Amino acid sequence: MFPDQAKIEKNNKRLERMYTFIERNLPGMVIPIQIKNDYISDSNHKWGLSPFYYENQYYEQFAIELKKIIV
């Protein structure tokens, strides 16, 4: 767990409100990508450990899901 967990949770709630706003006000303009597995932060990321730099498998799965939408 990150030492600033409360800040992370606050930012996640803010993002959720923004996503909800976009979905309500731009129906059909946004296609959500659902990543079903749980992934962890990458402690070896080139910019260091952070709650938004994930392990490589996350980005691989994201690319697979993205291709389903754009192809």
QUIBEL-V347812 format. One record per backbone hydrogen bond with DSSP energy under -1.0 kcal/mol. NH is the residue of the N-H (numbers start at 0). CO is the residue of the C=O. If there is no record, write none. Layout:
# QUIBEL-V347812
NH|CO, NH|CO
This chain:
# QUIBEL-V347812
7|3, 8|4, 9|5, 10|6, 11|7, 12|8, 13|9, 14|10, 15|11, 16|12, 17|13, 18|14, 19|15, 20|16, 21|17, 22|18, 23|19, 24|20, 25|21, 28|25, 41|52, 44|41, 47|44, 52|49, 54|39, 57|54, 59|55, 60|56, 61|57, 62|58, 63|59, 64|60, 65|61, 66|62, 67|63, 69|65, 70|66
